[in-house]
């Protein structure tokens, strides 16, 4: 059985703002971009469909998700 590395198993995606302060303009929330993950959201006509989700940690320690393409550097 082939062992899958953690970064491949969870679909981590590199992002230029990773570990930097960012702002989500849609919600107005700010925090540090912790990860961007490619996630399977289902199938359409038998083909898997994926989305990218950004995980941002706010100053209070709680994380929220956002669209990675919408993030702005603070």
Helices and strands as residue ranges (DSSP letters): H 6-9, E 21-24, E 30-44, E 47-57, E 63-66, G 68-70, E 71-73
